[in-house]
């Protein structure tokens, strides 16, 4: 069995540096902002899942399919 190559995580490092810089180096503010962003995305996902369950197609999907 061959060994798996090491993953390149440099984009994560760069994203972390960028997030910290956006919060003026304040790590607590950075974590708070990331938690808030995650909560927002979770709410968006729940809305989309509810729309799909109800048989509705989200507006963004309709725009993309008509543009293609």
mmCIF file of the N, C-alpha and C atoms, coordinates in Angstrom:
data_MODEL
# 
_entry.id   MODEL 
# 
loop_
_atom_site.group_PDB 
_atom_site.id 
_atom_site.type_symbol 
_atom_site.label_atom_id 
_atom_site.label_alt_id 
_atom_site.label_comp_id 
_atom_site.label_asym_id 
_atom_site.label_entity_id 
_atom_site.label_seq_id 
_atom_site.pdbx_PDB_ins_code 
_atom_site.Cartn_x 
_atom_site.Cartn_y 
_atom_site.Cartn_z 
_atom_site.occupancy 
_atom_site.B_iso_or_equiv 
_atom_site.pdbx_formal_charge 
_atom_site.auth_seq_id 
_atom_site.auth_comp_id 
_atom_site.auth_asym_id 
_atom_site.auth_atom_id 
_atom_site.pdbx_PDB_model_num 
ATOM 1   N N  . UNK A 1 1  ? 0.840   -1.174 0.000   1.00 0.00 ? 1  UNK A N  1 
ATOM 2   C CA . UNK A 1 1  ? 0.000   0.000  0.000   1.00 0.00 ? 1  UNK A CA 1 
ATOM 3   C C  . UNK A 1 1  ? 0.893   1.247  0.000   1.00 0.00 ? 1  UNK A C  1 
ATOM 4   N N  . UNK A 1 2  ? 0.543   2.229  -0.837  1.00 0.00 ? 2  UNK A N  1 
ATOM 5   C CA . UNK A 1 2  ? 1.370   3.427  -0.919  1.00 0.00 ? 2  UNK A CA 1 
ATOM 6   C C  . UNK A 1 2  ? 0.930   4.454  0.118   1.00 0.00 ? 2  UNK A C  1 
ATOM 7   N N  . UNK A 1 3  ? 1.873   5.238  0.559   1.00 0.00 ? 3  UNK A N  1 
ATOM 8   C CA . UNK A 1 3  ? 1.572   6.282  1.538   1.00 0.00 ? 3  UNK A CA 1 
ATOM 9   C C  . UNK A 1 3  ? 0.871   7.440  0.838   1.00 0.00 ? 3  UNK A C  1 
ATOM 10  N N  . UNK A 1 4  ? -0.094  8.048  1.516   1.00 0.00 ? 4  UNK A N  1 
ATOM 11  C CA . UNK A 1 4  ? -0.784  9.182  0.918   1.00 0.00 ? 4  UNK A CA 1 
ATOM 12  C C  . UNK A 1 4  ? 0.095   10.417 1.007   1.00 0.00 ? 4  UNK A C  1 
ATOM 13  N N  . UNK A 1 5  ? 0.115   11.225 -0.039  1.00 0.00 ? 5  UNK A N  1 
ATOM 14  C CA . UNK A 1 5  ? 0.961   12.420 -0.011  1.00 0.00 ? 5  UNK A CA 1 
ATOM 15  C C  . UNK A 1 5  ? 0.424   13.430 1.013   1.00 0.00 ? 5  UNK A C  1 
ATOM 16  N N  . UNK A 1 6  ? 1.319   14.256 1.537   1.00 0.00 ? 6  UNK A N  1 
ATOM 17  C CA . UNK A 1 6  ? 0.907   15.281 2.488   1.00 0.00 ? 6  UNK A CA 1 
ATOM 18  C C  . UNK A 1 6  ? 0.001   16.286 1.779   1.00 0.00 ? 6  UNK A C  1 
ATOM 19  N N  . UNK A 1 7  ? -1.043  16.686 2.464   1.00 0.00 ? 7  UNK A N  1 
ATOM 20  C CA . UNK A 1 7  ? -1.966  17.652 1.894   1.00 0.00 ? 7  UNK A CA 1 
ATOM 21  C C  . UNK A 1 7  ? -1.366  19.052 1.976   1.00 0.00 ? 7  UNK A C  1 
ATOM 22  N N  . UNK A 1 8  ? -1.658  19.855 0.972   1.00 0.00 ? 8  UNK A N  1 
ATOM 23  C CA . UNK A 1 8  ? -1.198  21.230 0.967   1.00 0.00 ? 8  UNK A CA 1 
ATOM 24  C C  . UNK A 1 8  ? -2.227  22.086 1.690   1.00 0.00 ? 8  UNK A C  1 
ATOM 25  N N  . UNK A 1 9  ? -1.910  22.501 2.883   1.00 0.00 ? 9  UNK A N  1 
ATOM 26  C CA . UNK A 1 9  ? -2.825  23.294 3.691   1.00 0.00 ? 9  UNK A CA 1 
ATOM 27  C C  . UNK A 1 9  ? -2.499  24.783 3.651   1.00 0.00 ? 9  UNK A C  1 
ATOM 28  N N  . UNK A 1 10 ? -1.663  25.193 2.702   1.00 0.00 ? 10 UNK A N  1 
ATOM 29  C CA . UNK A 1 10 ? -1.241  26.591 2.680   1.00 0.00 ? 10 UNK A CA 1 
ATOM 30  C C  . UNK A 1 10 ? -2.414  27.542 2.476   1.00 0.00 ? 10 UNK A C  1 
ATOM 31  N N  . UNK A 1 11 ? -3.440  27.107 1.751   1.00 0.00 ? 11 UNK A N  1 
ATOM 32  C CA . UNK A 1 11 ? -4.592  27.993 1.553   1.00 0.00 ? 11 UNK A CA 1 
ATOM 33  C C  . UNK A 1 11 ? -5.340  28.223 2.864   1.00 0.00 ? 11 UNK A C  1 
ATOM 34  N N  . UNK A 1 12 ? -5.327  27.229 3.765   1.00 0.00 ? 12 UNK A N  1 
ATOM 35  C CA . UNK A 1 12 ? -5.939  27.413 5.082   1.00 0.00 ? 12 UNK A CA 1 
ATOM 36  C C  . UNK A 1 12 ? -5.115  28.394 5.916   1.00 0.00 ? 12 UNK A C  1 
ATOM 37  N N  . UNK A 1 13 ? -3.817  28.260 5.847   1.00 0.00 ? 13 UNK A N  1 
ATOM 38  C CA . UNK A 1 13 ? -2.937  29.177 6.572   1.00 0.00 ? 13 UNK A CA 1 
ATOM 39  C C  . UNK A 1 13 ? -3.148  30.603 6.085   1.00 0.00 ? 13 UNK A C  1 
ATOM 40  N N  . UNK A 1 14 ? -3.235  30.758 4.782   1.00 0.00 ? 14 UNK A N  1 
ATOM 41  C CA . UNK A 1 14 ? -3.439  32.082 4.198   1.00 0.00 ? 14 UNK A CA 1 
ATOM 42  C C  . UNK A 1 14 ? -4.804  32.642 4.606   1.00 0.00 ? 14 UNK A C  1 
ATOM 43  N N  . UNK A 1 15 ? -5.837  31.808 4.600   1.00 0.00 ? 15 UNK A N  1 
ATOM 44  C CA . UNK A 1 15 ? -7.173  32.251 4.999   1.00 0.00 ? 15 UNK A CA 1 
ATOM 45  C C  . UNK A 1 15 ? -7.187  32.659 6.472   1.00 0.00 ? 15 UNK A C  1 
ATOM 46  N N  . UNK A 1 16 ? -6.489  31.917 7.321   1.00 0.00 ? 16 UNK A N  1 
ATOM 47  C CA . UNK A 1 16 ? -6.397  32.272 8.745   1.00 0.00 ? 16 UNK A CA 1 
ATOM 48  C C  . UNK A 1 16 ? -5.709  33.619 8.913   1.00 0.00 ? 16 UNK A C  1 
ATOM 49  N N  . UNK A 1 17 ? -4.591  33.796 8.239   1.00 0.00 ? 17 UNK A N  1 
ATOM 50  C CA . UNK A 1 17 ? -3.863  35.058 8.320   1.00 0.00 ? 17 UNK A CA 1 
ATOM 51  C C  . UNK A 1 17 ? -4.731  36.221 7.862   1.00 0.00 ? 17 UNK A C  1 
ATOM 52  N N  . UNK A 1 18 ? -5.481  35.992 6.795   1.00 0.00 ? 18 UNK A N  1 
ATOM 53  C CA . UNK A 1 18 ? -6.352  37.027 6.245   1.00 0.00 ? 18 UNK A CA 1 
ATOM 54  C C  . UNK A 1 18 ? -7.479  37.378 7.227   1.00 0.00 ? 18 UNK A C  1 
ATOM 55  N N  . UNK A 1 19 ? -8.103  36.369 7.821   1.00 0.00 ? 19 UNK A N  1 
ATOM 56  C CA . UNK A 1 19 ? -9.183  36.604 8.786   1.00 0.00 ? 19 UNK A CA 1 
ATOM 57  C C  . UNK A 1 19 ? -8.667  37.358 9.997   1.00 0.00 ? 19 UNK A C  1 
ATOM 58  N N  . UNK A 1 20 ? -7.502  36.983 10.493  1.00 0.00 ? 20 UNK A N  1 
ATOM 59  C CA . UNK A 1 20 ? -6.912  37.658 11.652  1.00 0.00 ? 20 UNK A CA 1 
ATOM 60  C C  . UNK A 1 20 ? -6.574  39.105 11.309  1.00 0.00 ? 20 UNK A C  1 
ATOM 61  N N  . UNK A 1 21 ? -6.035  39.326 10.128  1.00 0.00 ? 21 UNK A N  1 
ATOM 62  C CA . UNK A 1 21 ? -5.699  40.686 9.698   1.00 0.00 ? 21 UNK A CA 1 
ATOM 63  C C  . UNK A 1 21 ? -6.950  41.550 9.582   1.00 0.00 ? 21 UNK A C  1 
ATOM 64  N N  . UNK A 1 22 ? -8.043  40.955 9.106   1.00 0.00 ? 22 UNK A N  1 
ATOM 65  C CA . UNK A 1 22 ? -9.293  41.704 8.972   1.00 0.00 ? 22 UNK A CA 1 
ATOM 66  C C  . UNK A 1 22 ? -9.845  42.127 10.332  1.00 0.00 ? 22 UNK A C  1 
ATOM 67  N N  . UNK A 1 23 ? -9.458  41.424 11.381  1.00 0.00 ? 23 UNK A N  1 
ATOM 68  C CA . UNK A 1 23 ? -9.898  41.756 12.740  1.00 0.00 ? 23 UNK A CA 1 
ATOM 69  C C  . UNK A 1 23 ? -8.780  42.445 13.512  1.00 0.00 ? 23 UNK A C  1 
ATOM 70  N N  . UNK A 1 24 ? -7.878  43.096 12.796  1.00 0.00 ? 24 UNK A N  1 
ATOM 71  C CA . UNK A 1 24 ? -6.772  43.862 13.394  1.00 0.00 ? 24 UNK A CA 1 
ATOM 72  C C  . UNK A 1 24 ? -5.929  43.046 14.367  1.00 0.00 ? 24 UNK A C  1 
ATOM 73  N N  . UNK A 1 25 ? -5.768  41.759 14.092  1.00 0.00 ? 25 UNK A N  1 
ATOM 74  C CA . UNK A 1 25 ? -4.924  40.908 14.917  1.00 0.00 ? 25 UNK A CA 1 
ATOM 75  C C  . UNK A 1 25 ? -5.581  40.409 16.188  1.00 0.00 ? 25 UNK A C  1 
ATOM 76  N N  . UNK A 1 26 ? -6.831  40.759 16.410  1.00 0.00 ? 26 UNK A N  1 
ATOM 77  C CA . UNK A 1 26 ? -7.539  40.346 17.625  1.00 0.00 ? 26 UNK A CA 1 
ATOM 78  C C  . UNK A 1 26 ? -8.117  38.942 17.404  1.00 0.00 ? 26 UNK A C  1 
ATOM 79  N N  . UNK A 1 27 ? -7.521  37.958 18.055  1.00 0.00 ? 27 UNK A N  1 
ATOM 80  C CA . UNK A 1 27 ? -7.930  36.567 17.839  1.00 0.00 ? 27 UNK A CA 1 
ATOM 81  C C  . UNK A 1 27 ? -9.345  36.294 18.330  1.00 0.00 ? 27 UNK A C  1 
ATOM 82  N N  . UNK A 1 28 ? -9.737  36.923 19.443  1.00 0.00 ? 28 UNK A N  1 
ATOM 83  C CA . UNK A 1 28 ? -11.102 36.723 19.955  1.00 0.00 ? 28 UNK A CA 1 
ATOM 84  C C  . UNK A 1 28 ? -12.127 37.254 18.957  1.00 0.00 ? 28 UNK A C  1 
ATOM 85  N N  . UNK A 1 29 ? -11.865 38.425 18.396  1.00 0.00 ? 29 UNK A N  1 
ATOM 86  C CA . UNK A 1 29 ? -12.771 38.985 17.389  1.00 0.00 ? 29 UNK A CA 1 
ATOM 87  C C  . UNK A 1 29 ? -12.817 38.121 16.140  1.00 0.00 ? 29 UNK A C  1 
ATOM 88  N N  . UNK A 1 30 ? -11.679 37.559 15.772  1.00 0.00 ? 30 UNK A N  1 
ATOM 89  C CA . UNK A 1 30 ? -11.620 36.685 14.599  1.00 0.00 ? 30 UNK A CA 1 
ATOM 90  C C  . UNK A 1 30 ? -12.486 35.450 14.804  1.00 0.00 ? 30 UNK A C  1 
ATOM 91  N N  . UNK A 1 31 ? -12.350 34.824 15.959  1.00 0.00 ? 31 UNK A N  1 
ATOM 92  C CA . UNK A 1 31 ? -13.145 33.627 16.259  1.00 0.00 ? 31 UNK A CA 1 
ATOM 93  C C  . UNK A 1 31 ? -14.627 33.978 16.286  1.00 0.00 ? 31 UNK A C  1 
ATOM 94  N N  . UNK A 1 32 ? -14.964 35.103 16.912  1.00 0.00 ? 32 UNK A N  1 
ATOM 95  C CA . UNK A 1 32 ? -16.360 35.538 16.982  1.00 0.00 ? 32 UNK A CA 1 
ATOM 96  C C  . UNK A 1 32 ? -16.924 35.757 15.577  1.00 0.00 ? 32 UNK A C  1 
ATOM 97  N N  . UNK A 1 33 ? -16.163 36.407 14.714  1.00 0.00 ? 33 UNK A N  1 
ATOM 98  C CA . UNK A 1 33 ? -16.615 36.657 13.339  1.00 0.00 ? 33 UNK A CA 1 
ATOM 99  C C  . UNK A 1 33 ? -16.822 35.348 12.587  1.00 0.00 ? 33 UNK A C  1 
ATOM 100 N N  . UNK A 1 34 ? -15.935 34.390 12.774  1.00 0.00 ? 34 UNK A N  1 
ATOM 101 C CA . UNK A 1 34 ? -16.065 33.102 12.092  1.00 0.00 ? 34 UNK A CA 1 
ATOM 102 C C  . UNK A 1 34 ? -17.270 32.321 12.605  1.00 0.00 ? 34 UNK A C  1 
ATOM 103 N N  . UNK A 1 35 ? -17.532 32.394 13.903  1.00 0.00 ? 35 UNK A N  1 
ATOM 104 C CA . UNK A 1 35 ? -18.713 31.730 14.463  1.00 0.00 ? 35 UNK A CA 1 
ATOM 105 C C  . UNK A 1 35 ? -19.977 32.353 13.895  1.00 0.00 ? 35 UNK A C  1 
ATOM 106 N N  . UNK A 1 36 ? -19.997 33.677 13.826  1.00 0.00 ? 36 UNK A N  1 
ATOM 107 C CA . UNK A 1 36 ? -21.161 34.379 13.283  1.00 0.00 ? 36 UNK A CA 1 
ATOM 108 C C  . UNK A 1 36 ? -21.381 34.013 11.813  1.00 0.00 ? 36 UNK A C  1 
ATOM 109 N N  . UNK A 1 37 ? -20.301 33.942 11.045  1.00 0.00 ? 37 UNK A N  1 
ATOM 110 C CA . UNK A 1 37 ? -20.412 33.574 9.634   1.00 0.00 ? 37 UNK A CA 1 
ATOM 111 C C  . UNK A 1 37 ? -20.932 32.147 9.498   1.00 0.00 ? 37 UNK A C  1 
ATOM 112 N N  . UNK A 1 38 ? -20.459 31.258 10.355  1.00 0.00 ? 38 UNK A N  1 
ATOM 113 C CA . UNK A 1 38 ? -20.905 29.872 10.322  1.00 0.00 ? 38 UNK A CA 1 
ATOM 114 C C  . UNK A 1 38 ? -22.389 29.770 10.653  1.00 0.00 ? 38 UNK A C  1 
ATOM 115 N N  . UNK A 1 39 ? -22.842 30.521 11.661  1.00 0.00 ? 39 UNK A N  1 
ATOM 116 C CA . UNK A 1 39 ? -24.266 30.514 12.012  1.00 0.00 ? 39 UNK A CA 1 
ATOM 117 C C  . UNK A 1 39 ? -25.122 31.020 10.864  1.00 0.00 ? 39 UNK A C  1 
ATOM 118 N N  . UNK A 1 40 ? -24.645 32.055 10.181  1.00 0.00 ? 40 UNK A N  1 
ATOM 119 C CA . UNK A 1 40 ? -25.365 32.594 9.032   1.00 0.00 ? 40 UNK A CA 1 
ATOM 120 C C  . UNK A 1 40 ? -25.487 31.526 7.934   1.00 0.00 ? 40 UNK A C  1 
ATOM 121 N N  . UNK A 1 41 ? -24.383 30.850 7.656   1.00 0.00 ? 41 UNK A N  1 
ATOM 122 C CA . UNK A 1 41 ? -24.399 29.818 6.616   1.00 0.00 ? 41 UNK A CA 1 
ATOM 123 C C  . UNK A 1 41 ? -25.291 28.644 7.002   1.00 0.00 ? 41 UNK A C  1 
ATOM 124 N N  . UNK A 1 42 ? -25.314 28.280 8.290   1.00 0.00 ? 42 UNK A N  1 
ATOM 125 C CA . UNK A 1 42 ? -26.201 27.209 8.750   1.00 0.00 ? 42 UNK A CA 1 
ATOM 126 C C  . UNK A 1 42 ? -27.665 27.601 8.557   1.00 0.00 ? 42 UNK A C  1 
ATOM 127 N N  . UNK A 1 43 ? -28.002 28.859 8.842   1.00 0.00 ? 43 UNK A N  1 
ATOM 128 C CA . UNK A 1 43 ? -29.377 29.335 8.648   1.00 0.00 ? 43 UNK A CA 1 
ATOM 129 C C  . UNK A 1 43 ? -29.746 29.317 7.169   1.00 0.00 ? 43 UNK A C  1 
ATOM 130 N N  . UNK A 1 44 ? -28.815 29.731 6.318   1.00 0.00 ? 44 UNK A N  1 
ATOM 131 C CA . UNK A 1 44 ? -29.045 29.693 4.868   1.00 0.00 ? 44 UNK A CA 1 
ATOM 132 C C  . UNK A 1 44 ? -29.301 28.259 4.397   1.00 0.00 ? 44 UNK A C  1 
ATOM 133 N N  . UNK A 1 45 ? -28.499 27.333 4.900   1.00 0.00 ? 45 UNK A N  1 
ATOM 134 C CA . UNK A 1 45 ? -28.647 25.930 4.536   1.00 0.00 ? 45 UNK A CA 1 
ATOM 135 C C  . UNK A 1 45 ? -30.006 25.397 4.962   1.00 0.00 ? 45 UNK A C  1 
ATOM 136 N N  . UNK A 1 46 ? -30.432 25.739 6.186   1.00 0.00 ? 46 UNK A N  1 
ATOM 137 C CA . UNK A 1 46 ? -31.748 25.298 6.664   1.00 0.00 ? 46 UNK A CA 1 
ATOM 138 C C  . UNK A 1 46 ? -32.862 25.844 5.769   1.00 0.00 ? 46 UNK A C  1 
ATOM 139 N N  . UNK A 1 47 ? -32.751 27.105 5.349   1.00 0.00 ? 47 UNK A N  1 
ATOM 140 C CA . UNK A 1 47 ? -33.746 27.693 4.452   1.00 0.00 ? 47 UNK A CA 1 
ATOM 141 C C  . UNK A 1 47 ? -33.797 26.954 3.119   1.00 0.00 ? 47 UNK A C  1 
ATOM 142 N N  . UNK A 1 48 ? -32.639 26.661 2.575   1.00 0.00 ? 48 UNK A N  1 
ATOM 143 C CA . UNK A 1 48 ? -32.581 25.943 1.301   1.00 0.00 ? 48 UNK A CA 1 
ATOM 144 C C  . UNK A 1 48 ? -33.141 24.532 1.432   1.00 0.00 ? 48 UNK A C  1 
ATOM 145 N N  . UNK A 1 49 ? -32.815 23.863 2.532   1.00 0.00 ? 49 UNK A N  1 
ATOM 146 C CA . UNK A 1 49 ? -33.334 22.516 2.744   1.00 0.00 ? 49 UNK A CA 1 
ATOM 147 C C  . UNK A 1 49 ? -34.849 22.537 2.887   1.00 0.00 ? 49 UNK A C  1 
ATOM 148 N N  . UNK A 1 50 ? -35.378 23.548 3.573   1.00 0.00 ? 50 UNK A N  1 
ATOM 149 C CA . UNK A 1 50 ? -36.833 23.669 3.722   1.00 0.00 ? 50 UNK A CA 1 
ATOM 150 C C  . UNK A 1 50 ? -37.478 23.936 2.370   1.00 0.00 ? 50 UNK A C  1 
ATOM 151 N N  . UNK A 1 51 ? -36.873 24.776 1.556   1.00 0.00 ? 51 UNK A N  1 
ATOM 152 C CA . UNK A 1 51 ? -37.406 25.081 0.231   1.00 0.00 ? 51 UNK A CA 1 
ATOM 153 C C  . UNK A 1 51 ? -37.403 23.840 -0.649  1.00 0.00 ? 51 UNK A C  1 
ATOM 154 N N  . UNK A 1 52 ? -36.347 23.077 -0.580  1.00 0.00 ? 52 UNK A N  1 
ATOM 155 C CA . UNK A 1 52 ? -36.257 21.849 -1.376  1.00 0.00 ? 52 UNK A CA 1 
ATOM 156 C C  . UNK A 1 52 ? -37.300 20.849 -0.907  1.00 0.00 ? 52 UNK A C  1 
ATOM 157 N N  . UNK A 1 53 ? -37.460 20.715 0.409   1.00 0.00 ? 53 UNK A N  1 
ATOM 158 C CA . UNK A 1 53 ? -38.458 19.794 0.954   1.00 0.00 ? 53 UNK A CA 1 
ATOM 159 C C  . UNK A 1 53 ? -39.866 20.180 0.537   1.00 0.00 ? 53 UNK A C  1 
ATOM 160 N N  . UNK A 1 54 ? -40.099 21.490 0.409   1.00 0.00 ? 54 UNK A N  1 
ATOM 161 C CA . UNK A 1 54 ? -41.424 21.976 0.013   1.00 0.00 ? 54 UNK A CA 1 
ATOM 162 C C  . UNK A 1 54 ? -41.625 21.914 -1.497  1.00 0.00 ? 54 UNK A C  1 
ATOM 163 N N  . UNK A 1 55 ? -40.595 21.480 -2.216  1.00 0.00 ? 55 UNK A N  1 
ATOM 164 C CA . UNK A 1 55 ? -40.704 21.372 -3.668  1.00 0.00 ? 55 UNK A CA 1 
ATOM 165 C C  . UNK A 1 55 ? -40.394 22.658 -4.407  1.00 0.00 ? 55 UNK A C  1 
ATOM 166 N N  . UNK A 1 56 ? -39.881 23.635 -3.696  1.00 0.00 ? 56 UNK A N  1 
ATOM 167 C CA . UNK A 1 56 ? -39.519 24.909 -4.326  1.00 0.00 ? 56 UNK A CA 1 
ATOM 168 C C  . UNK A 1 56 ? -38.074 24.839 -4.801  1.00 0.00 ? 56 UNK A C  1 
ATOM 169 N N  . UNK A 1 57 ? -37.801 25.580 -5.862  1.00 0.00 ? 57 UNK A N  1 
ATOM 170 C CA . UNK A 1 57 ? -36.420 25.682 -6.344  1.00 0.00 ? 57 UNK A CA 1 
ATOM 171 C C  . UNK A 1 57 ? -35.894 27.038 -5.906  1.00 0.00 ? 57 UNK A C  1 
ATOM 172 N N  . UNK A 1 58 ? -34.752 27.082 -5.213  1.00 0.00 ? 58 UNK A N  1 
ATOM 173 C CA . UNK A 1 58 ? -34.212 28.366 -4.772  1.00 0.00 ? 58 UNK A CA 1 
ATOM 174 C C  . UNK A 1 58 ? -33.972 29.304 -5.955  1.00 0.00 ? 58 UNK A C  1 
ATOM 175 N N  . UNK A 1 59 ? -34.163 30.583 -5.745  1.00 0.00 ? 59 UNK A N  1 
ATOM 176 C CA . UNK A 1 59 ? -34.025 31.606 -6.786  1.00 0.00 ? 59 UNK A CA 1 
ATOM 177 C C  . UNK A 1 59 ? -32.669 31.532 -7.472  1.00 0.00 ? 59 UNK A C  1 
ATOM 178 N N  . UNK A 1 60 ? -31.581 31.307 -6.715  1.00 0.00 ? 60 UNK A N  1 
ATOM 179 C CA . UNK A 1 60 ? -30.256 31.269 -7.315  1.00 0.00 ? 60 UNK A CA 1 
ATOM 180 C C  . UNK A 1 60 ? -30.130 30.117 -8.296  1.00 0.00 ? 60 UNK A C  1 
ATOM 181 N N  . UNK A 1 61 ? -30.764 28.998 -8.025  1.00 0.00 ? 61 UNK A N  1 
ATOM 182 C CA . UNK A 1 61 ? -30.699 27.858 -8.936  1.00 0.00 ? 61 UNK A CA 1 
ATOM 183 C C  . UNK A 1 61 ? -31.439 28.170 -10.227 1.00 0.00 ? 61 UNK A C  1 
ATOM 184 N N  . UNK A 1 62 ? -32.568 28.854 -10.134 1.00 0.00 ? 62 UNK A N  1 
ATOM 185 C CA . UNK A 1 62 ? -33.328 29.204 -11.335 1.00 0.00 ? 62 UNK A CA 1 
ATOM 186 C C  . UNK A 1 62 ? -32.540 30.181 -12.189 1.00 0.00 ? 62 UNK A C  1 
ATOM 187 N N  . UNK A 1 63 ? -31.869 31.153 -11.582 1.00 0.00 ? 63 UNK A N  1 
ATOM 188 C CA . UNK A 1 63 ? -31.107 32.115 -12.358 1.00 0.00 ? 63 UNK A CA 1 
ATOM 189 C C  . UNK A 1 63 ? -29.952 31.448 -13.076 1.00 0.00 ? 63 UNK A C  1 
ATOM 190 N N  . UNK A 1 64 ? -29.273 30.541 -12.387 1.00 0.00 ? 64 UNK A N  1 
ATOM 191 C CA . UNK A 1 64 ? -28.131 29.854 -13.000 1.00 0.00 ? 64 UNK A CA 1 
ATOM 192 C C  . UNK A 1 64 ? -28.581 28.976 -14.155 1.00 0.00 ? 64 UNK A C  1 
ATOM 193 N N  . UNK A 1 65 ? -29.693 28.249 -13.966 1.00 0.00 ? 65 UNK A N  1 
ATOM 194 C CA . UNK A 1 65 ? -30.125 27.331 -15.016 1.00 0.00 ? 65 UNK A CA 1 
ATOM 195 C C  . UNK A 1 65 ? -30.635 28.099 -16.242 1.00 0.00 ? 65 UNK A C  1 
ATOM 196 N N  . UNK A 1 66 ? -31.235 29.262 -16.044 1.00 0.00 ? 66 UNK A N  1 
ATOM 197 C CA . UNK A 1 66 ? -31.723 30.020 -17.192 1.00 0.00 ? 66 UNK A CA 1 
ATOM 198 C C  . UNK A 1 66 ? -30.588 30.733 -17.911 1.00 0.00 ? 66 UNK A C  1 
ATOM 199 N N  . UNK A 1 67 ? -29.482 30.983 -17.195 1.00 0.00 ? 67 UNK A N  1 
ATOM 200 C CA . UNK A 1 67 ? -28.348 31.650 -17.806 1.00 0.00 ? 67 UNK A CA 1 
ATOM 201 C C  . UNK A 1 67 ? -27.512 30.686 -18.631 1.00 0.00 ? 67 UNK A C  1 
ATOM 202 N N  . UNK A 1 68 ? -27.649 29.398 -18.383 1.00 0.00 ? 68 UNK A N  1 
ATOM 203 C CA . UNK A 1 68 ? -26.812 28.407 -19.073 1.00 0.00 ? 68 UNK A CA 1 
ATOM 204 C C  . UNK A 1 68 ? -27.269 28.117 -20.463 1.00 0.00 ? 68 UNK A C  1 
# 
